[in-house]
């Protein structure tokens, strides 16, 4: 009897083991949450890689004497984007509630400081921290677009100050209108991954910067357009391929889950649009200039990517090819149009991100039966009506206070030496000759 009494607690403990194991076994919902969150983090890493793509693309398409400056700006922008989005941007772009009819909302300064929000209680697809970091990478991208357009003559301090103000306030407010559930979202405006919210918002700022800076020395002389060639086309092409790789995260991550059907479809439409953009730019330069222009072709790939970004999840495969093909054609026309207007954009950023961003957003209304072309036009116009004047005001104030452009002597010498007192490609022969 005593033996049975001694054995009873052990039997009860063994009987409880299956229940405890069942409690510790992840449910199907937990597994799906983990997979979704993991994909979102991978997509975040891919968007981060885009900053390396922008850095190498811009450096390759500009003069060697400005390489350090280009790389420095791109390093500075990622830091500015992350820190300003932490301080203000995230809660400005995704407020708890809106005022002024869905035009403005703000949850408060800063973000969480502990592990809160790591479960599906925050979102069924990903954690609070994954959400923040993914969106912060997008914010930094908007400022990076401006860097290439104003390259080779903007003061470093002025540019970094512009990027800080623009990413802290302008980008998140405009973004909140659609992605934060503001008035454009209520209107039915559609922008899947940011042809307008990211790319045209950056493009409008790039246009304002080019206007207020003026062209580089020697670009337009006696009514003639004089090409200022980039120093390293292989580096630029490498940048294009890095950006294409990053776009798998940019668009694929915008599904906001690891849904295998939708993610794979988005990656297909994204890649086909890029490929069609290459063909469109190649054909256009071959016909117009009698030879295919490699720099235009790499911008054709980026044009196709920007164009399909607004509707990668809702347009058909055929439509994605058409969108990319048209983007490849119009980016060449746009680059040459801006050049004839004496708006000097060393890397074609305005044409790629603004012109093709607008085209891609309108294309959603053309190729998707669920979205109105008029509504898409309203969204494009509204974002431009805020982004361009805001950027212009910031540049105007900077020009009137601390100055916007380096001196002619500094520009001729190169910003690497003038701004950083170092070179990307130092002449080591002066040391070995001693």
C-alpha positions as CSV (number, residue, x, y, z in Angstrom):
1,X,0.0,0.0,0.0
2,X,2.8,2.3,1.0
3,X,4.5,1.5,-2.4
4,X,1.4,2.5,-4.3
5,X,1.1,5.7,-2.3
6,X,4.7,6.5,-3.2
7,X,4.2,5.7,-6.9
8,X,1.0,7.8,-7.2
9,X,2.7,11.3,-7.5
10,X,5.1,9.9,-10.2
11,X,2.2,8.5,-12.2
12,X,0.4,11.8,-11.9
13,X,3.5,13.6,-13.1
14,X,3.9,11.3,-16.1
15,X,0.2,11.7,-17.0
16,X,0.7,15.5,-17.0
17,X,3.7,15.4,-19.4
18,X,1.6,15.1,-22.6
19,X,-0.4,18.2,-21.6
20,X,2.8,20.2,-20.8
21,X,4.3,19.1,-24.1
22,X,1.2,20.1,-26.0
23,X,1.3,23.5,-24.3
24,X,4.9,24.1,-25.4
25,X,4.3,22.9,-29.0
26,X,4.0,25.8,-31.4
27,X,0.6,26.1,-33.0
28,X,0.1,26.4,-36.8
29,X,-0.6,30.1,-36.3
30,X,2.7,30.5,-34.4
31,X,4.6,28.8,-37.2
32,X,3.0,31.0,-39.8
33,X,3.8,34.1,-37.8
34,X,7.5,33.0,-37.5
35,X,7.7,32.4,-41.2
36,X,6.1,35.7,-42.1
37,X,8.3,37.6,-39.8
38,X,11.4,35.9,-41.0
39,X,10.6,36.8,-44.6
40,X,9.9,40.4,-43.7
41,X,13.4,40.5,-42.0
42,X,15.0,39.0,-45.1
43,X,13.2,41.6,-47.2
44,X,14.5,44.3,-44.9
45,X,18.1,43.1,-45.4
46,X,17.5,43.2,-49.2
47,X,16.3,46.8,-49.0
48,X,19.3,47.7,-47.0
49,X,21.5,46.3,-49.8
50,X,19.9,48.8,-52.1
51,X,21.9,51.5,-50.4
52,X,25.1,49.8,-51.6
53,X,23.5,49.8,-55.0
54,X,22.8,53.5,-55.0
55,X,26.3,54.2,-53.7
56,X,28.0,52.2,-56.5
57,X,25.6,53.4,-59.2
58,X,26.1,57.1,-58.4
59,X,29.8,56.8,-57.9
60,X,30.2,55.0,-61.2
61,X,28.2,57.6,-63.2
62,X,30.0,60.6,-61.8
63,X,33.6,61.8,-62.0
64,X,36.4,60.1,-60.0
65,X,37.3,63.3,-58.1
66,X,33.9,63.2,-56.4
67,X,33.7,59.5,-55.4
68,X,34.5,59.8,-51.7
69,X,31.8,62.5,-51.5
70,X,29.2,60.3,-53.2
71,X,30.0,57.4,-50.9
72,X,30.0,59.6,-47.8
73,X,26.5,61.0,-48.6
74,X,25.1,57.5,-49.0
75,X,26.6,56.4,-45.7
76,X,25.2,59.5,-44.0
77,X,21.8,59.0,-45.5
78,X,21.2,55.6,-44.0
79,X,22.1,56.9,-40.6
80,X,19.9,60.0,-41.0
81,X,17.0,57.8,-42.3
82,X,17.1,55.4,-39.4
83,X,17.6,58.0,-36.6
84,X,15.0,60.5,-37.9
85,X,12.5,57.7,-38.5
86,X,13.1,56.6,-34.9
87,X,12.6,60.0,-33.5
88,X,9.6,61.2,-35.5
89,X,9.0,59.5,-38.8
90,X,7.5,56.2,-37.8
91,X,4.8,57.7,-35.5
92,X,4.2,60.5,-38.0
93,X,3.7,58.0,-40.9
94,X,1.6,55.5,-38.9
95,X,-0.3,57.5,-36.3
96,X,-3.0,56.1,-34.0
97,X,-5.5,58.6,-35.4
98,X,-5.7,61.4,-37.9
99,X,-6.8,65.0,-37.7
100,X,-7.6,67.5,-40.5
101,X,-9.6,65.0,-42.5
102,X,-6.9,62.4,-42.7
103,X,-4.1,64.8,-43.7
104,X,-2.0,64.7,-40.5
105,X,-1.6,62.5,-37.4
106,X,1.2,62.0,-34.8
107,X,1.4,59.3,-32.1
108,X,4.4,60.9,-30.3
109,X,8.1,61.1,-30.2
110,X,10.3,58.0,-30.4
111,X,9.5,54.3,-30.5
112,X,9.3,51.5,-28.0
113,X,12.4,50.7,-25.9
114,X,11.9,47.1,-24.9
115,X,10.7,43.8,-26.4
116,X,7.0,44.8,-26.4
117,X,5.1,44.0,-29.6
118,X,7.1,40.9,-30.5
119,X,4.1,38.7,-30.9
120,X,1.1,38.5,-33.1
121,X,-0.8,40.8,-30.7
122,X,0.9,43.7,-32.6
123,X,0.3,42.3,-36.1
124,X,-0.6,38.8,-37.3
125,X,2.2,38.9,-39.8
126,X,5.3,40.4,-38.1
127,X,6.6,42.1,-35.0
128,X,6.6,45.8,-34.1
129,X,10.4,45.9,-34.5
130,X,10.3,44.2,-38.0
131,X,7.7,46.7,-39.1
132,X,9.7,49.7,-37.9
133,X,13.0,48.6,-39.5
134,X,11.4,47.6,-42.8
135,X,9.7,51.0,-43.1
136,X,12.8,52.9,-41.9
137,X,14.8,51.4,-44.8
138,X,12.2,52.9,-47.2
139,X,12.5,56.3,-45.6
140,X,16.2,56.4,-46.1
141,X,15.7,55.4,-49.8
142,X,13.7,58.5,-50.5
143,X,16.6,60.7,-49.5
144,X,19.1,58.6,-51.4
145,X,17.3,59.4,-54.7
146,X,18.2,63.1,-54.2
147,X,21.9,62.4,-53.7
148,X,22.6,61.4,-57.3
149,X,20.7,64.3,-58.9
150,X,22.6,67.0,-56.9
151,X,26.0,65.2,-57.2
152,X,29.3,67.0,-57.9
153,X,28.4,70.5,-56.8
154,X,26.3,70.4,-53.6
155,X,27.8,71.3,-50.2
156,X,28.0,68.2,-48.0
157,X,26.6,69.8,-44.9
158,X,23.7,71.4,-46.7
159,X,22.7,68.2,-48.4
160,X,22.8,66.2,-45.1
161,X,20.7,68.9,-43.4
162,X,18.2,68.8,-46.3
163,X,18.0,65.0,-46.0
164,X,17.4,65.3,-42.3
165,X,14.5,67.7,-42.6
166,X,12.9,66.0,-45.6
167,X,13.0,62.5,-44.3
168,X,12.0,63.6,-40.8
169,X,8.9,65.5,-41.8
170,X,7.9,65.5,-45.5
171,X,8.3,61.9,-46.5
172,X,6.3,60.5,-43.5
173,X,3.5,62.9,-43.8
174,X,3.0,62.2,-47.5
175,X,3.4,58.5,-46.8
176,X,0.8,58.5,-44.1
177,X,-1.9,59.6,-46.5
178,X,-1.8,56.2,-48.1
179,X,0.2,53.7,-46.1
180,X,-0.8,55.1,-42.7
181,X,-4.5,55.0,-43.5
182,X,-5.0,58.7,-44.3
183,X,-7.2,60.5,-46.9
184,X,-5.6,59.0,-50.0
185,X,-6.2,55.5,-48.7
186,X,-9.8,56.4,-48.0
187,X,-10.1,57.7,-51.5
188,X,-9.0,54.4,-53.0
189,X,-5.5,55.5,-54.2
190,X,-3.2,52.5,-54.7
191,X,0.6,52.4,-54.4
192,X,1.7,48.9,-53.5
193,X,5.4,49.5,-52.7
194,X,6.0,53.2,-53.5
195,X,6.2,54.3,-57.1
196,X,4.8,57.6,-55.8
197,X,5.1,57.4,-52.0
198,X,8.9,56.7,-52.1
199,X,10.2,57.2,-55.7
200,X,8.3,60.3,-56.9
201,X,8.6,61.9,-53.5
202,X,12.3,61.5,-53.8
203,X,12.1,62.5,-57.4
204,X,10.3,65.8,-56.7
205,X,13.0,66.7,-54.2
206,X,15.7,65.8,-56.7
207,X,14.1,68.1,-59.2
208,X,13.9,71.0,-56.7
209,X,17.6,70.4,-55.8
210,X,18.7,70.5,-59.5
211,X,16.8,73.7,-60.1
212,X,18.2,75.6,-57.0
213,X,21.7,74.3,-57.6
214,X,22.1,74.9,-61.3
215,X,24.2,72.8,-63.7
216,X,27.7,71.6,-63.2
217,X,30.5,73.8,-64.6
218,X,31.1,73.1,-68.2
219,X,27.9,71.1,-68.7
220,X,26.1,73.7,-70.9
221,X,28.4,76.1,-72.9
222,X,27.3,78.5,-75.6
223,X,23.9,76.7,-76.0
224,X,25.6,73.3,-76.4
225,X,25.2,70.2,-74.1
226,X,28.6,68.8,-73.2
227,X,28.6,65.3,-71.7
228,X,30.4,64.9,-68.4
229,X,31.2,61.2,-68.4
230,X,31.1,58.9,-65.4
231,X,34.4,57.4,-64.5
232,X,33.5,53.8,-63.9
233,X,30.7,52.1,-65.9
234,X,31.4,48.6,-64.4
235,X,30.8,50.1,-61.0
236,X,27.5,51.7,-62.2
237,X,26.3,48.4,-63.7
238,X,27.2,46.6,-60.5
239,X,25.0,49.2,-58.7
240,X,22.1,48.5,-61.0
241,X,22.3,44.7,-60.3
242,X,22.5,45.3,-56.6
243,X,19.4,47.5,-56.8
244,X,17.6,44.9,-58.8
245,X,18.5,42.4,-56.1
246,X,17.3,44.8,-53.4
247,X,14.0,45.3,-55.2
248,X,13.1,41.6,-54.5
249,X,12.9,42.8,-50.9
250,X,11.4,46.2,-51.7
251,X,8.5,44.8,-53.6
252,X,8.4,41.2,-52.2
253,X,8.5,42.5,-48.7
254,X,5.6,44.9,-49.4
255,X,3.3,41.8,-49.5
256,X,3.7,42.1,-45.7
257,X,3.7,38.3,-45.4
258,X,5.4,35.2,-46.7
259,X,2.3,34.2,-48.8
260,X,4.1,32.0,-51.3
261,X,1.7,32.7,-54.2
262,X,1.6,36.4,-53.9
263,X,5.3,36.9,-53.1
264,X,6.4,34.8,-56.0
265,X,4.0,36.6,-58.3
266,X,5.3,39.9,-57.2
267,X,8.9,38.8,-57.8
268,X,8.0,37.7,-61.3
269,X,6.2,41.0,-62.3
270,X,9.1,42.9,-60.8
271,X,11.8,41.1,-62.8
272,X,9.9,41.1,-66.0
273,X,9.3,44.8,-65.8
274,X,13.1,45.4,-65.2
275,X,13.9,43.2,-68.2
276,X,11.4,45.0,-70.4
277,X,12.9,48.3,-69.2
278,X,16.3,47.2,-70.5
279,X,14.8,46.3,-73.9
280,X,12.8,49.5,-74.1
281,X,15.9,51.7,-73.3
282,X,18.1,49.6,-75.6
283,X,15.7,49.9,-78.6
284,X,15.2,53.6,-78.0
285,X,18.8,54.6,-77.9
286,X,19.6,52.2,-80.8
287,X,17.0,54.0,-83.0
288,X,17.6,57.5,-81.8
289,X,21.4,57.5,-81.5
290,X,22.2,54.6,-83.9
291,X,24.0,52.8,-81.1
292,X,22.9,51.2,-77.8
293,X,23.8,53.4,-74.8
294,X,24.9,51.3,-71.8
295,X,24.3,54.0,-69.2
296,X,20.8,54.5,-70.6
297,X,20.2,50.8,-70.6
298,X,21.0,50.4,-66.9
299,X,18.6,53.3,-66.2
300,X,16.1,51.4,-68.3
301,X,16.3,48.5,-65.9
302,X,15.7,50.9,-62.9
303,X,12.9,52.6,-64.8
304,X,11.1,49.3,-65.2
305,X,11.5,48.5,-61.5
306,X,10.2,51.9,-60.4
307,X,7.3,51.7,-62.9
308,X,6.0,48.3,-61.7
309,X,6.5,49.1,-58.0
310,X,3.0,50.7,-57.7
311,X,1.1,47.7,-59.0
312,X,3.3,44.7,-58.9
313,X,0.7,42.7,-57.0
314,X,-2.4,43.7,-59.0
315,X,-1.3,43.9,-62.7
316,X,-1.0,40.9,-64.9
317,X,2.3,39.5,-66.2
318,X,1.6,41.0,-69.6
319,X,0.8,44.4,-68.1
320,X,4.1,44.3,-66.1
321,X,6.1,43.7,-69.3
322,X,4.2,46.7,-71.0
323,X,4.8,48.9,-67.9
324,X,8.5,48.1,-67.9
325,X,8.9,48.5,-71.7
326,X,7.2,51.9,-71.7
327,X,9.3,53.0,-68.7
328,X,12.4,52.0,-70.6
329,X,11.4,54.2,-73.5
330,X,10.2,57.2,-71.5
331,X,13.3,57.3,-69.3
332,X,15.5,57.9,-72.3
333,X,13.1,60.6,-73.6
334,X,12.9,62.2,-70.1
335,X,16.7,62.3,-69.6
336,X,17.2,64.1,-72.9
337,X,14.3,66.4,-72.2
338,X,15.7,67.5,-68.9
339,X,19.1,67.9,-70.5
340,X,17.7,70.2,-73.2
341,X,16.0,72.2,-70.5
342,X,19.4,72.6,-68.9
343,X,18.4,70.7,-65.7
344,X,21.6,68.9,-65.0
345,X,21.0,65.4,-63.3
346,X,24.3,63.5,-63.5
347,X,22.7,60.0,-62.9
348,X,19.2,60.5,-64.4
349,X,17.6,60.2,-61.0
350,X,14.7,62.5,-61.8
351,X,13.8,60.6,-64.9
352,X,14.0,57.2,-63.3
353,X,12.3,58.0,-60.0
354,X,10.0,60.9,-60.8
355,X,9.0,60.4,-64.4
356,X,8.7,56.6,-64.2
357,X,7.3,56.7,-60.7
358,X,4.4,58.8,-62.0
359,X,4.0,56.5,-65.0
360,X,3.9,53.4,-62.9
361,X,1.3,54.9,-60.5
362,X,-1.0,55.9,-63.4
363,X,-0.4,52.5,-65.0
364,X,-2.2,50.9,-62.0
365,X,-5.4,52.8,-63.1
366,X,-4.8,51.7,-66.7
367,X,-4.1,48.0,-66.3
368,X,-6.0,47.1,-63.1
369,X,-9.8,47.0,-63.3
370,X,-10.1,47.6,-59.5
371,X,-8.5,51.0,-59.4
372,X,-9.4,54.3,-61.0
373,X,-7.1,56.2,-63.3
374,X,-8.6,59.5,-62.0
375,X,-7.9,58.5,-58.4
376,X,-4.4,57.5,-59.2
377,X,-3.9,60.9,-60.9
378,X,-5.2,62.7,-57.8
379,X,-2.8,60.8,-55.6
380,X,0.2,61.6,-57.9
381,X,-0.8,65.3,-58.0
382,X,-1.4,65.6,-54.3
383,X,2.0,64.1,-53.4
384,X,3.8,66.3,-55.9
385,X,1.9,69.4,-54.7
386,X,3.4,68.9,-51.2
387,X,6.8,67.3,-51.9
388,X,8.1,69.7,-54.5
389,X,7.2,73.0,-52.7
390,X,8.5,71.6,-49.4
391,X,11.8,70.5,-50.9
392,X,12.0,73.9,-52.7
393,X,11.5,75.8,-49.5
394,X,14.2,73.8,-47.7
395,X,16.7,74.3,-50.5
396,X,15.8,78.0,-50.7
397,X,16.4,78.5,-47.0
398,X,19.6,76.6,-47.1
399,X,20.8,78.6,-50.1
400,X,20.0,81.8,-48.3
401,X,21.7,80.9,-45.0
402,X,24.6,78.4,-45.0
403,X,24.8,78.2,-48.8
404,X,23.9,75.3,-51.1
405,X,26.7,75.0,-53.7
406,X,30.5,74.7,-53.4
407,X,32.7,77.4,-54.9
408,X,33.8,77.1,-58.6
409,X,37.3,76.4,-57.4
410,X,36.2,73.6,-55.1
411,X,34.0,72.1,-57.9
412,X,36.9,72.1,-60.3
413,X,39.2,70.6,-57.8
414,X,36.7,67.9,-56.8
415,X,34.6,67.4,-53.7
416,X,36.8,64.6,-52.4
417,X,39.6,67.0,-51.7
418,X,37.5,70.1,-51.1
419,X,35.1,68.5,-48.7
420,X,37.0,65.5,-47.3
421,X,40.7,66.1,-47.9
422,X,41.1,62.6,-49.3
423,X,40.8,60.7,-52.5
424,X,39.1,57.5,-53.6
425,X,41.9,56.8,-56.0
426,X,45.2,58.2,-54.6
427,X,48.2,58.4,-56.8
428,X,50.6,56.0,-55.1
429,X,53.4,56.7,-57.6
430,X,54.3,59.8,-55.7
431,X,55.2,57.6,-52.7
432,X,56.9,54.8,-54.6
433,X,59.1,57.2,-56.6
434,X,60.9,58.4,-53.5
